[in-house]
Amino acid sequence: MDELIKINTKSEKYLEARDSLPENLWPAYEKLVIDYHFYTTKNFGRGYVAYKVLADLIRAGWYLKESQ
């Protein structure tokens, strides 16, 4: 799944949200972004990602421990 999803990691909104997190949480954020994009595409035919919301979820503890 991950290799099929292309996220614009140079997007200002992506970078702003990612950079609001501690660096050790960036991998968990990236994984959540990729997964969210995949499932919005699968379920709605279009990938949409609210980067700030996903960063807030990561900040709140919504991440896999092995991502750290």
N, C-alpha and C positions, 0 to 999 in steps of 0.2 A: 504494500500500500504506500509506504513512505516514498519509494523511488518514483512513483507515478505522479505524485503531487508536487507541483512547482509553486512555491511561495515566493512572492517578491520581497526578499529579505533586504532590499534597498529602499522599500517604501518608508516614507517619513513616519507614518502611523505605526508600522511594525517596529521600527527602530526606537521610536519614542516610548512605546509600551515595554519593549524588551529592556531598554536601558533604565527603566524605572525599577527594575528588579535587580537584586544582587546577582553578580555574574554566575554564581554556583547554581542559580535557578534557570539560567538561560536554556539549558538542554530540555528541561521539563516544559518550559514555555514553548519552545520550538515544536516539541512532540505534540503538545495540546493544540497548537495552531494547525499542524498538519492533519491531525485526527479530526479536528472540527471542520476544516475545509473539506476533507474527504466525505464526511457524513452529511454536510449540507449539500454537497454536490450529489451524493447518492440519493438523498431523500427529497431534495427540492430542485435538482437539475442544474444547480448553480452554486458554486462555492462562495460563501460569504463568511468573513471573519471579522469580529469586533475585537481588535487587538487589545484595546484597553480593558475590556471585560475579561478576556482570557488572562491578562496580566494580573488583574484583581483576584481571579480565582486561584492562580498560582500563589500569590501573596497570602491568600487566606488558607493555604495549605492543601489545595487541590492538585496534588502531583504525586507521581510514583516515587517512592523512596530510591529506587535504583537509578533514577534520573539525576540524582545529586552527585 
